[in-house]
Amino acid sequence: MGSSRSLLCFFLFFLALRFTSASYISNEVLEPHGLVGRALLQQKSTCTVDFENMNYTVVTSQCKGPNYTPERCCEPLKQLVCPIKDEFNDLKTNCADTFFSYLNLYGKYPPGLFAALCKEGEQGLDCQGVPDPPPPNQSGAHLLAESYSSTLLIMLLVLFFV
């Protein structure tokens, strides 16, 4: 009786472990995938994440060539992707492909750059302790406009009181 109860607890533990959320970004989604073989017949579902309005400057401002380094490219990549790791790791959706399309559009990165640079282990990139990215509306242009308007306001106040 005791051994069957232990076996049941052991089974339930691993079953629960199977359904918990991963804290890694899979290496498989970092690899560039071409349209070859049976992949043409297997349609992926549309991703629910709004990549069009994502703020990519956290990566594009730090990960610059020609000497790309893991320190300057992988940490910012993890900042963007770790909050959406479950959607990103889902191979049944086009989330990873869509994300890298936008990232390559804005950063003009060579194909496969992040797959080659960002390797942390067999499970993929570790997302534990990764800070959240800046909100989508805080783009560089928006912050620059706020900075100019603040400076202009201060200059007008100084001129008014002088």
C-alpha positions as CSV (number, residue, x, y, z in Angstrom):
1,M,0.0,0.0,0.0
2,G,2.8,2.4,0.9
3,S,4.8,1.7,-2.3
4,S,1.8,2.3,-4.5
5,R,1.1,5.6,-2.8
6,S,4.7,6.6,-3.3
7,L,4.5,5.6,-6.9
8,L,1.3,7.7,-7.3
9,C,2.9,10.7,-5.7
10,F,6.0,10.2,-7.9
11,F,3.8,10.1,-11.0
12,L,1.7,13.1,-10.0
13,F,4.9,15.1,-9.3
14,F,6.3,14.5,-12.8
15,L,2.9,15.1,-14.4
16,A,2.6,18.5,-12.6
17,L,6.2,19.2,-13.6
18,R,5.3,18.5,-17.3
19,F,2.5,21.1,-17.3
20,T,4.4,23.9,-15.6
21,S,5.6,26.9,-17.6
22,A,9.2,26.7,-18.8
23,S,11.6,29.4,-17.7
24,Y,13.7,29.1,-20.9
25,I,13.6,30.3,-24.4
26,S,14.0,27.1,-26.5
27,N,17.1,26.9,-28.7
28,E,14.8,25.5,-31.4
29,V,12.9,28.7,-31.9
30,L,16.2,30.7,-32.2
31,E,17.2,28.7,-35.3
32,P,16.3,30.2,-38.7
33,H,13.7,27.9,-40.4
34,G,13.4,27.8,-44.1
35,L,10.5,26.5,-46.0
36,V,11.6,23.0,-46.8
37,G,10.1,19.5,-47.0
38,R,6.8,18.9,-45.1
39,A,6.9,22.3,-43.4
40,L,5.1,23.7,-46.5
41,L,2.1,21.5,-45.7
42,Q,1.9,22.3,-42.0
43,Q,0.4,25.7,-41.4
44,K,1.2,27.5,-38.2
45,S,-1.4,29.4,-36.4
46,T,-1.2,33.2,-36.1
47,C,0.6,34.6,-33.0
48,T,-1.5,36.6,-30.6
49,V,1.4,38.8,-29.5
50,D,1.4,42.3,-31.1
51,F,5.0,42.4,-32.4
52,E,4.3,45.4,-34.7
53,N,4.0,47.8,-31.7
54,M,6.8,46.2,-29.6
55,N,9.7,48.5,-28.7
56,Y,12.8,46.9,-30.3
57,T,15.1,49.7,-29.2
58,V,16.2,47.7,-26.2
59,V,17.9,45.3,-28.7
60,T,18.7,47.6,-31.6
61,S,20.4,50.3,-29.4
62,Q,22.8,47.8,-27.9
63,C,23.3,45.0,-30.4
64,K,25.3,46.8,-33.1
65,G,27.7,45.4,-35.7
66,P,30.1,44.7,-37.1
67,N,31.3,43.0,-33.8
68,Y,28.2,41.5,-32.4
69,T,28.8,40.1,-28.9
70,P,26.5,37.8,-26.7
71,E,26.7,40.4,-23.9
72,R,25.3,43.2,-26.0
73,C,22.9,41.1,-28.0
74,C,21.5,38.2,-25.9
75,E,20.6,40.0,-22.7
76,P,18.5,42.6,-24.6
77,L,17.0,39.8,-26.6
78,K,16.0,38.0,-23.4
79,Q,14.5,41.3,-22.1
80,L,12.1,41.4,-25.0
81,V,11.3,37.7,-25.4
82,C,11.2,36.3,-21.8
83,P,7.9,38.0,-20.8
84,I,6.3,36.2,-23.8
85,K,8.4,33.0,-23.6
86,D,5.3,30.6,-23.6
87,E,4.0,32.1,-26.8
88,F,7.5,32.4,-28.3
89,N,8.3,28.7,-27.6
90,D,5.1,27.4,-29.1
91,L,6.2,25.8,-32.4
92,K,2.6,25.6,-33.5
93,T,2.4,29.4,-34.0
94,N,4.4,31.8,-36.1
95,C,5.5,33.9,-33.0
96,A,9.2,33.3,-33.2
97,D,9.3,33.8,-37.0
98,T,7.2,37.0,-36.8
99,F,9.4,38.4,-33.9
100,F,12.6,37.8,-35.8
101,S,11.1,39.3,-39.0
102,Y,10.4,42.6,-37.2
103,L,13.7,42.5,-35.3
104,N,15.7,42.0,-38.5
105,L,13.6,44.7,-40.2
106,Y,14.5,47.3,-37.5
107,G,18.0,46.1,-36.7
108,K,19.1,44.8,-40.1
109,Y,20.8,41.8,-38.5
110,P,22.4,39.0,-40.5
111,P,20.3,35.8,-40.7
112,G,20.9,33.4,-37.8
113,L,22.8,35.9,-35.7
114,F,20.9,35.3,-32.5
115,A,20.9,31.5,-33.0
116,A,24.7,31.6,-33.3
117,L,25.4,34.1,-30.4
118,C,22.8,33.2,-27.8
119,K,23.5,29.7,-26.5
120,E,23.2,29.1,-22.8
121,G,22.5,25.4,-22.5
122,E,20.5,22.5,-23.7
123,Q,17.2,24.0,-22.7
124,G,17.9,27.4,-24.3
125,L,18.1,30.9,-22.9
126,D,17.5,31.1,-19.1
127,C,14.7,33.7,-18.4
128,Q,15.0,33.7,-14.6
129,G,15.8,37.2,-13.2
130,V,15.5,39.0,-16.6
131,P,14.1,42.5,-16.2
132,D,11.0,43.6,-18.1
133,P,11.4,45.5,-21.3
134,P,10.3,49.2,-21.6
135,P,6.6,49.7,-22.5
136,P,5.7,49.9,-26.2
137,N,4.9,53.6,-26.2
138,Q,8.3,54.6,-24.8
139,S,10.1,54.5,-28.2
140,G,13.2,56.5,-28.7
141,A,11.4,59.2,-30.7
142,H,8.8,59.7,-28.0
143,L,11.5,60.0,-25.3
144,L,13.4,62.5,-27.5
145,A,10.3,64.6,-28.1
146,E,9.6,64.7,-24.3
147,S,13.2,65.7,-23.7
148,Y,13.0,68.6,-26.2
149,S,9.7,69.8,-24.9
150,S,11.1,69.9,-21.3
151,T,14.1,71.8,-22.4
152,L,12.0,74.3,-24.4
153,L,9.7,74.8,-21.4
154,I,12.7,75.5,-19.1
155,M,14.2,78.0,-21.6
156,L,10.9,79.9,-21.9
157,L,10.6,80.1,-18.1
158,V,14.1,81.5,-17.8
159,L,13.5,84.0,-20.6
160,F,10.3,85.1,-18.9
161,F,11.8,85.7,-15.5
162,V,15.0,87.4,-16.8
